[in-house]
């Protein structure tokens, strides 16, 4: 018994494999084109004075489940309290804590 498929089966598998590869390559081209358009949208937002870092955070947040967001915020608050990190409005840090490492002698 041989591990090599029959020659007729091999040509069909080769054609099918080539079609799958070409579909993948076409999707990669489309993905690059979409990424370029997304960059143009962010450039437009930046040009209009919006903070694109904040916009990206909002986009990521909109993808998430509200329960996941609430759970993460609760954990952040618990951790902030554990390290005695003061918070201002909307749980934003009020000040930066400068932690210095001891100098080696």
DRENPA-3360 file (N, C-alpha, C; in nm, 2 decimals, always signed):
BEGIN
1 = XXXXXXXX = +0.08/-0.12/+0.00/+0.00/+0.00/+0.00/+0.09/+0.12/+0.00 ~ +0.05/+0.23/-0.07/+0.13/+0.35/-0.09/+0.06/+0.46/-0.02 ~ +0.14/+0.56/+0.04/+0.08/+0.68/+0.10/+0.05/+0.79/+0.00 ~ +0.09/+0.77/-0.13/+0.07/+0.86/-0.23/-0.06/+0.84/-0.30 ~ -0.14/+0.95/-0.31/-0.28/+0.94/-0.37/-0.26/+0.91/-0.52 ~ -0.37/+0.85/-0.57/-0.37/+0.82/-0.72/-0.35/+0.95/-0.80 ~ -0.29/+0.94/-0.91/-0.26/+1.06/-0.99/-0.38/+1.15/-1.02 ~ -0.50/+1.08/-1.05/-0.62/+1.16/-1.08/-0.67/+1.24/-0.96;
9 = XXXXXXXX = -0.66/+1.18/-0.85/-0.70/+1.24/-0.72/-0.61/+1.36/-0.69 ~ -0.48/+1.34/-0.72/-0.38/+1.44/-0.69/-0.41/+1.57/-0.76 ~ -0.45/+1.56/-0.89/-0.47/+1.68/-0.97/-0.59/+1.76/-0.92 ~ -0.69/+1.68/-0.88/-0.81/+1.75/-0.82/-0.78/+1.82/-0.69 ~ -0.70/+1.75/-0.60/-0.66/+1.81/-0.48/-0.57/+1.93/-0.50 ~ -0.49/+1.92/-0.60/-0.40/+2.04/-0.64/-0.48/+2.16/-0.68 ~ -0.58/+2.14/-0.76/-0.67/+2.25/-0.81/-0.74/+2.31/-0.69 ~ -0.79/+2.22/-0.61/-0.87/+2.27/-0.49/-0.78/+2.35/-0.40;
17 = XXXXXXXX = -0.66/+2.30/-0.38/-0.56/+2.37/-0.29/-0.52/+2.50/-0.35 ~ -0.50/+2.51/-0.48/-0.47/+2.63/-0.54/-0.58/+2.73/-0.53 ~ -0.71/+2.69/-0.54/-0.82/+2.78/-0.52/-0.83/+2.83/-0.38 ~ -0.80/+2.75/-0.28/-0.80/+2.79/-0.14/-0.69/+2.90/-0.12 ~ -0.57/+2.87/-0.17/-0.46/+2.97/-0.16/-0.49/+3.10/-0.23 ~ -0.55/+3.09/-0.35/-0.58/+3.22/-0.42/-0.69/+3.30/-0.34 ~ -0.79/+3.23/-0.28/-0.89/+3.30/-0.20/-0.83/+3.37/-0.09 ~ -0.73/+3.29/-0.02/-0.66/+3.35/+0.10/-0.59/+3.48/+0.05;
25 = XXXXXXXX = -0.52/+3.47/-0.06/-0.44/+3.58/-0.10/-0.53/+3.70/-0.14 ~ -0.64/+3.67/-0.20/-0.74/+3.78/-0.23/-0.79/+3.85/-0.11 ~ -0.82/+3.77/+0.00/-0.87/+3.82/+0.12/-0.76/+3.91/+0.19 ~ -0.63/+3.87/+0.18/-0.53/+3.95/+0.23/-0.52/+4.09/+0.16 ~ -0.54/+4.09/+0.03/-0.54/+4.21/-0.05/-0.65/+4.30/+0.00 ~ -0.77/+4.24/+0.02/-0.89/+4.32/+0.07/-0.86/+4.37/+0.21 ~ -0.80/+4.29/+0.29/-0.77/+4.33/+0.43/-0.68/+4.45/+0.43 ~ -0.57/+4.45/+0.34/-0.48/+4.57/+0.33/-0.56/+4.69/+0.29;
33 = XXXXXXXX = -0.65/+4.67/+0.19/-0.72/+4.79/+0.14/-0.81/+4.85/+0.25 ~ -0.88/+4.76/+0.32/-0.96/+4.81/+0.43/-0.88/+4.88/+0.54 ~ -0.76/+4.83/+0.57/-0.67/+4.89/+0.67/-0.63/+5.03/+0.62 ~ -0.61/+5.04/+0.49/-0.57/+5.18/+0.43/-0.69/+5.27/+0.45 ~ -0.81/+5.23/+0.43/-0.93/+5.32/+0.44/-0.95/+5.35/+0.59 ~ -0.93/+5.25/+0.68/-0.94/+5.28/+0.82/-0.84/+5.39/+0.86 ~ -0.72/+5.38/+0.81/-0.61/+5.48/+0.84/-0.66/+5.62/+0.79 ~ -0.72/+5.62/+0.67/-0.77/+5.75/+0.62/-0.88/+5.81/+0.71;
41 = XXXXXXXX = -0.96/+5.72/+0.76/-1.07/+5.77/+0.85/-1.00/+5.83/+0.98 ~ -0.90/+5.76/+1.03/-0.84/+5.81/+1.15/-0.76/+5.94/+1.12 ~ -0.70/+5.95/+1.00/-0.63/+6.08/+0.97/-0.74/+6.19/+0.96 ~ -0.85/+6.16/+0.90/-0.96/+6.26/+0.90/-1.00/+6.31/+1.04 ~ -1.02/+6.21/+1.12/-1.06/+6.24/+1.26/-0.95/+6.33/+1.33 ~ -0.82/+6.29/+1.31/-0.71/+6.37/+1.37/-0.71/+6.51/+1.31 ~ -0.74/+6.52/+1.18/-0.74/+6.65/+1.12/-0.86/+6.74/+1.17 ~ -0.96/+6.68/+1.22/-1.07/+6.75/+1.27/-1.06/+6.78/+1.42;
49 = XXXXXXXX = -0.94/+6.74/+1.48/-0.91/+6.77/+1.62/-0.95/+6.66/+1.72 ~ -0.99/+6.54/+1.67/-1.02/+6.43/+1.76/-0.89/+6.36/+1.80 ~ -0.90/+6.30/+1.92/-0.79/+6.22/+1.97/-0.81/+6.08/+1.93 ~ -0.72/+6.03/+1.83/-0.75/+5.90/+1.77/-0.72/+5.79/+1.87 ~ -0.63/+5.81/+1.97/-0.61/+5.71/+2.07/-0.74/+5.68/+2.15 ~ -0.81/+5.79/+2.18/-0.94/+5.77/+2.25/-1.04/+5.71/+2.16 ~ -1.04/+5.75/+2.04/-1.14/+5.69/+1.94/-1.12/+5.54/+1.93 ~ -0.99/+5.50/+1.92/-0.96/+5.36/+1.92/-1.00/+5.28/+2.04;
57 = XXXXXXXX = -0.99/+5.35/+2.16/-1.04/+5.29/+2.28/-1.19/+5.27/+2.28 ~ -1.26/+5.37/+2.23/-1.40/+5.36/+2.22/-1.45/+5.25/+2.13 ~ -1.38/+5.24/+2.02/-1.41/+5.13/+1.92/-1.39/+5.00/+1.98 ~ -1.28/+4.98/+2.06/-1.25/+4.85/+2.12/-1.36/+4.82/+2.23 ~ -1.39/+4.93/+2.30/-1.49/+4.91/+2.41/-1.63/+4.87/+2.35 ~ -1.66/+4.93/+2.24/-1.79/+4.90/+2.18/-1.80/+4.75/+2.14 ~ -1.69/+4.69/+2.11/-1.69/+4.55/+2.07/-1.71/+4.46/+2.19 ~ -1.69/+4.51/+2.31/-1.69/+4.42/+2.43/-1.83/+4.42/+2.49;
65 = XXXXXXXX = -1.85/+4.31/+2.57/-1.98/+4.29/+2.64/-1.98/+4.39/+2.76 ~ -2.09/+4.45/+2.79/-2.10/+4.54/+2.90/-2.06/+4.47/+3.04 ~ -2.10/+4.35/+3.06/-2.06/+4.28/+3.18/-1.91/+4.26/+3.19 ~ -1.84/+4.24/+3.08/-1.69/+4.23/+3.08/-1.63/+4.36/+3.12 ~ -1.68/+4.47/+3.07/-1.63/+4.60/+3.10/-1.65/+4.63/+3.24 ~ -1.77/+4.60/+3.30/-1.80/+4.63/+3.44/-1.71/+4.55/+3.53 ~ -1.69/+4.42/+3.49/-1.60/+4.34/+3.57/-1.45/+4.39/+3.57 ~ -1.41/+4.43/+3.45/-1.27/+4.48/+3.45/-1.26/+4.61/+3.53;
73 = XXXXXXXX = -1.36/+4.70/+3.52/-1.35/+4.82/+3.60/-1.35/+4.80/+3.75 ~ -1.43/+4.70/+3.79/-1.44/+4.66/+3.93/-1.30/+4.61/+3.98 ~ -1.24/+4.53/+3.89/-1.10/+4.47/+3.93/-1.00/+4.59/+3.93 ~ -1.01/+4.68/+3.84/-0.92/+4.79/+3.84/-0.93/+4.87/+3.97 ~ -1.06/+4.90/+4.01/-1.08/+4.98/+4.13/-1.03/+4.90/+4.25 ~ -1.05/+4.77/+4.26/-1.00/+4.69/+4.37/-0.85/+4.70/+4.37 ~ -0.78/+4.68/+4.26/-0.64/+4.69/+4.25/-0.58/+4.82/+4.29 ~ -0.65/+4.93/+4.24/-0.61/+5.07/+4.28/-0.62/+5.08/+4.43;
81 = XXXXXXXX = -0.72/+5.04/+4.49/-0.74/+5.05/+4.63/-0.63/+4.97/+4.70 ~ -0.60/+4.85/+4.65/-0.49/+4.77/+4.71/-0.36/+4.84/+4.72 ~ -0.33/+4.91/+4.61/-0.20/+4.98/+4.61/-0.21/+5.13/+4.65 ~ -0.33/+5.16/+4.71/-0.35/+5.29/+4.76/-0.33/+5.40/+4.65 ~ -0.38/+5.37/+4.54/-0.37/+5.47/+4.42/-0.49/+5.56/+4.42 ~ -0.47/+5.69/+4.45/-0.59/+5.77/+4.45/-0.65/+5.79/+4.31 ~ -0.78/+5.80/+4.30/-0.85/+5.82/+4.18/-0.93/+5.94/+4.18 ~ -0.94/+6.00/+4.06/-1.03/+6.12/+4.04/-1.16/+6.08/+3.98;
89 = XXXXXXXX = -1.22/+6.17/+3.91/-1.35/+6.14/+3.85/-1.33/+6.03/+3.75 ~ -1.43/+5.94/+3.74/-1.44/+5.83/+3.65/-1.32/+5.74/+3.67 ~ -1.27/+5.72/+3.79/-1.16/+5.63/+3.82/-1.03/+5.66/+3.74 ~ -1.01/+5.79/+3.71/-0.88/+5.82/+3.64/-0.78/+5.86/+3.75 ~ -0.65/+5.81/+3.73/-0.55/+5.85/+3.83/-0.53/+6.00/+3.84 ~ -0.53/+6.05/+3.96/-0.51/+6.19/+3.99/-0.37/+6.23/+3.98 ~ -0.28/+6.15/+4.01/-0.14/+6.18/+4.01/-0.05/+6.06/+3.97 ~ +0.07/+6.08/+3.93/+0.16/+5.98/+3.90/+0.24/+5.95/+4.02;
97 = XXXXXXXX = +0.25/+5.82/+4.05/+0.34/+5.78/+4.16/+0.47/+5.75/+4.11 ~ +0.57/+5.82/+4.15/+0.71/+5.79/+4.11/+0.77/+5.69/+4.21 ~ +0.79/+5.57/+4.16/+0.86/+5.47/+4.24/+1.00/+5.45/+4.20 ~ +1.09/+5.47/+4.29/+1.23/+5.46/+4.25/+1.29/+5.33/+4.31 ~ +1.37/+5.27/+4.24/+1.44/+5.15/+4.29/+1.56/+5.19/+4.37 ~ +1.59/+5.12/+4.48/+1.71/+5.15/+4.55/+1.83/+5.14/+4.46 ~ +1.93/+5.23/+4.48/+2.05/+5.23/+4.40/+2.14/+5.12/+4.46 ~ +2.20/+5.04/+4.36/+2.30/+4.94/+4.41/+2.42/+5.01/+4.46;
105 = X = +2.48/+4.96/+4.57/+2.60/+5.02/+4.63/+2.72/+4.98/+4.56;
% end
